[in-house]
């Protein structure tokens, strides 16, 4: 929901922004929506262009190789290569690391080798402006997500590498307003229709940086929480015949002249799932309790928040895990987590309840622990617990992979196996699989089935083909052109433990886009098949799970919009601000006292000398609240003439900067600032000429 009001007041924005250190960024911006214009002309951003970028044609401009090479170059390291960095990454089994190791006082596991750097694909570019610190010392996190899929010996490993750079605010004295150029960069992408131009802008932002800001991909932006910086996460999802699990790790860059290395860090905001066990030191449990109670002090904030986006927990590093893992096979039953080991009759539970009662909250201690769990890596990806109203972030017991490693699906068709047009050697029977109907069985080597169907349209010739199979032994099928003219995929069929114990086997297959009809030939029998589903991979965007799309992205979108609009960078806001110039928050009375006579003896305007920036203007001159002329003449009506624009970046701050998007007259020309600018309009790329005033 976007809250609207009828006017936009820059002075109110400046006043509230100067007080932002008292609030979190998110709380401030949501409050700001009550005060500032989000009118019919207000800026609205497109999530697909400004929040979560997953267009494949843009992502192809980014690679793990280029990213690693950039941080290597930043370290003046002339020895390492992207592949050697990946090969020597810490906490891998290849280095002798094994389960049972201790890090930060807690057990942690390890990863297998990271594989070939060239095999990583780019999944998304992510705008996390909502993570900007409340005092404006940084401007949030900006991420690149990569993945690599490895299959060997019946085990599938999907590795995710997420580079999470925290961008320093080069003008911290301006508070959160110093981050306006970054917010405006992302907002402006919404209005660029040319996808190639958006790709170029994003690549420059990540690898060159905005004027005055470092590049996003900079080694110093990944030095870890210990250095008030960003981090790199490596996640590994493992699936094998017996079990499945997911491990989460966090690392920090350690640059030194001529050398770059990475060190294992604790996974921030993530207590280990064994924290509430009897082996945890009392001092650590006390730190945990103190952090929880601190998060229950202000209604609507931290652990008492009312949305997933505002939910927050800030634990000390003493209770963070070295890595965290989840057993995917136990998700439906509630795998081991903090909530499952929480004693509702414990002293911790009593202390939490006492604090909840004191602040008038209806949450239960168990729901509070579930909220802490939900904010961890594992909890966020597998949330099915009751977090208390009004938050509703449940996944019905399913493990949530927020971002898929495959392109978004297009059209799909399902072919019932028994609906063949031609066959050799097969029989049908009643199936007990979901949906009932029949399946095809009695499959022996060289049996075959032909289906005269039109495949879904695919711009990439790539399809995700799912085979619904059951059987007591391993087998093989061949997916091919009818008549055997072209083989598209040979599929290994696993044993499912029974003729009616059904399982879905999925393969990505390249099939000519003009192909009509397909055939399945049995290479090794011993299995049944119920249906085949074929889904086209459009290749335009990477897939995104609904949990991220519906729960998190709308809040991030609203935060960016409210910040941009509360800063009054839209043309409509500028007009309203100038029309309401008398709302100045200066302590001086700008309407009461007259200036003394000017040097030329003419009668001056009626602005108090203490704040008059232009003391020689005549009584008949149209001036703003600072006593400076406001020229007229379309399209410059109401736009102040340079160099007499008064704008405080924050209370008591200098009047030397002009916000991105603000308009200025100079030499009868209209200019717009592209970012914070103290230069003469038209003198450099900080300004865009919008034309003459006449």
TISEVEX-253915 format. One record per residue (C-alpha): x, y, z. Coordinates in steps of 0.2 Angstrom, whole numbers, plus 5000, padded with zeros to 4 digits. Layout:
<dobas>
XYZ;...
</dobas>
This chain:
<dobas>
500050005000;500650174996;500050315007;499750484998;499650665003;499350824994;500950924996;502750904997;503751005009;505651005007;505951085024;504950945033;506050815023;507650905028;507150915046;506650735047;508150675038;509250765050;508450665064;508650495055;509950435068;508550415080;507650285069;508050145057;508050195039;506550085035;505450155050;505950335044;505450305026;503850225030;503450365042;503950485028;502550425017;501350505028;502250675026;502750695008;501950694991;501750524982;500550624970;499950574953;501650644947;502650554960;504050444955;503650254955;504950124952;504849964942;505449814953;506049724938;507249864933;507649954950;507549824963;507949644957;508749634940;508649454932;508549494914;509649364906;510349484893;510849604907;511649464917;512649404903;513649564905;514249504922;515349364927;516149284942;517849294932;517749484930;517149504948;518549414955;519849494943;519249664949;519549624968;521249544963;521749704954;521149814968;522449714979;523849744967;523949554967;524949504951;525049314955;523249254958;521949224945;520149204947;520349014946;521749014959;520749114971;519248994969;520448844971;521148914987;519548974995;519548925013;518448805022;518448675008;518548485010;520048484998;521048575012;520748445024;519248535033;517948415040;516448415050;516748435069;517848585067;517548735079;517448915073;516849055085;516548915098;515348825088;515448675076;515448705058;515548605042;516448625025;516148635007;516748534992;517948624980;517148764971;517448704953;517848794937;517548984938;516948984920;515448874925;514649004936;513149084929;512549254935;510849244943;510349424948;510949594952;510149654969;509749824975;509749824994;509650014997;508449965012;509949905021;510750085022;511250125040;510150245049;511550375051;511950375033;513750315035;513450195021;512150185007;511649995008;512149835000;512249794981;512449614977;512849504962;512249314964;513149174954;512848984954;513748834948;512948664946;514048504948;513448324946;514548174950;514347994957;512448024959;512648184969;512048354963;512848504971;512248684967;513448814973;512848994976;514149134977;513449304982;514549454982;513749584995;514549744994;514149885007;514350054999;515150185009;514350365009;515750485004;514850625012;514350555029;514150735035;512550745025;511750595033;510650485023;510350625010;512150585005;511550424997;510250514986;511350494970;511350304973;509450294976;509150404961;510250294950;509150144954;507550244952;508050314935;508350134928;506450114929;506250244915;507550174903;506650064891;508250014881;508849854890;510649874883;510750054890;510149984907;511449844906;512849974902;512250084917;512249944929;513949874923;514750054926;513850064943;514649894948;516349914941;516650104940;515550184952;514450344952;515450504953;516150524971;515750344975;516850184974;516450054962;515249924970;516449784965;517949844976;518949734987;518649855002;516849835001;516949645005;518049655021;516649585032;515649655047;517249665057;517749805046;516049885044;515949825027;515049695015;515449515014;515349365002;514249215005;514449044998;512948924999;512948744994;511448634991;511848454990;510648314984;511048134983;510147964983;509947955002;509748135008;509848325004;510548465014;511048655012;512548735020;512748925022;514449005024;515149185025;516849255020;517749415020;519149485009;520849505016;521849625004;523649665007;524849744995;525249614982;524149484989;522249444991;521549305001;519849265009;519449215027;518049125035;516849245045;515349205056;513649205047;512949365053;511249375062;511349185063;511449095079;511948905077;510448785079;511348705094;511448865103;510148815116;510948645120;511748605136;513548625129;513348815126;514348925138;513249025150;514049185145;513449155127;511749115132;511649275142;512249375126;510849285117;509549335130;510149515131;510049535112;508249465111;507649575125;508449725117;507449685101;505849685111;505949865118;505049965104;503349915097;503349895078;505249885077;506549745077;505849585084;504149675087;504049725068;502449695059;503149645042;504549535036;505449675029;505549775045;505949625056;507649635063;508849555076;510549625080;511449485090;513249515095;514549415086;514849295101;513249205096;513449195077;513849025069;515348985058;514148915046;512448845047;511648695039;509848625036;509348445032;508048465018;507348295020;506748345038;505848505032;504148435032;504348375050;505248535056;507048515056;508148545071;508148735074;508148855088;506248845090;506248655091;507548665106;506748805115;506048765132;504448855135;504548835153;506348905154;507049055163;507349125145;505549105141;504949185157;506049335154;505449355136;503649345142;503949485155;504649595142;503249565130;501949605144;502949765148;502749835130;500949765128;501349635114;500249485111;501749385104;502249225114;504049185118;503949045106;503449165092;504849275097;506149135095;505349085078;505649265073;507449255078;507549085068;506649165053;508049295051;509449165050;509949095033;509148925036;507549005044;507249125030;507448985017;506348865026;505048965035;503548875040;503348925059;502049045067;502849215068;501349295076;500149415067;500149515057;501749435048;501249295037;502749215029;502449035028;502948905015;501848765020;503348665025;504348685009;506148735007;506248894998;507548924986;507349114984;508249124967;508248974955;509748934944;508648914928;507849034916;506049074920;504848954912;503748994898;502348884891;502248694895;501348544890;501048374899;501048214889;500148064897;501347914894;499847804888;499347934875;500647874862;500247884843;501347734840;502347604851;503247444851;503247324865;502447414879;500847394889;499747504900;499047484918;498047574931;499247684941;499147734960;500147894956;499248064960;497948094947;497647904944;497347854926;498647744918;500447724917;501547634904;502547474909;503347314904;504747424896;506247324889;507747374879;507247434862;505447464866;504847634860;503447764860;503047904848;502048064852;501448174838;501348334848;501848514845;503148574858;502948744867;503748894859;505548924866;506649074860;508148984866;507848804860;507948754878;506648644888;506448574905;505848404903;505148304918;504848114917;503748044930;504447864934;504447724946;505447554946;506447434956;508047444946;509047574937;508747604919;508947724904;507847804892;508247904876;507348064871;507448074853;506748134836;505348004830;506247884819;507947904828;508548044817;509248144831;509548104850;509248244862;509548164879;510048004887;509247994904;509847884918;508247814928;508547784947;507747654957;506247714967;506047554977;504347504969;503347494953;502147624960;503347724970;503447884959;504748004957;505048154945;506748154935;507148324927;508348364913;508748524903;508648474885;509048574869;507748534855;507548624839;506248754840;505248694825;505248514830;503548434830;503448264839;504548164850;505047984854;505547884870;506647734867;507047614881;508947584882;508847484899;507147434906;506547394923;505447544926;503747624923;503247794916;501647894920;501948064911;503148184903;503048374905;503948494894;504248674898;505048804887;506448904895;506049084888;507849134892;507249314896;507349314915;508049204929;506649114940;506149194956;505149114970;503549194976;504149204993;505449334988;504349414974;502849434986;503549465003;505149565001;505249654985;503649754987;504349825003;506049864995;505149954981;504050054993;505650105003;506550174987;504950264981;504650344998;506550404999;506550474982;504850564984;505250625001;506850704995;505750794982;506750764967;505250754955;504750904945;503050914954;503850924971;505051064965;503551164960;502651134976;504251174986;504451334978;502651384979;502751354998;504351445001;503651525017;503751365026;505551385030;506151305046;507351455049;507251535066;507151705058;505551785054;505651805035;504051905033;504152035047;505752145045;506252245030;508052265024;508952435026;509152535010;510252454997;511852534991;510952614976;509652694987;508252584981;506952504992;507452324996;506352174997;505552115013;506751975018;507651995035;509452035033;510051885044;509451765030;509451875015;510651805002;510351934989;510252104999;510252214983;508552164976;507252294974;505552294983;504552254967;505652094963;504951924965;506051834977;506151674986;506251645005;508151685004;507851854996;508451804979;507651834962;506451704955;506451724937;504851694926;504651634908;504051464903;504651334907;505651424921;504251494931;504651474950;506351404947;507751504957;509151584948;510951524951;512051554961;510851604975;509951444979;509851404997;509751225002;510451145018;510850965016;510550945035;510251055050;511751175052;512551105036;513251205022;512251275008;513351214994;512551064987;511051044975;510050884976;509950764961;508450814951;508350994957;508151134944;509151294942;509151444931;510851514924;511051634910;509251614906;509451424903;508551294913;509751154921;509450994931;510650924943;511150744939;511850714957;512550814971;513350964962;514151124968;514851164951;514251304939;512751234930;513251174913;515051174917;515250984919;514250824918;513350854935;512150954925;510950924911;510251074900;508351064898;508251214887;508051404887;506851494899;506051614886;
</dobas>
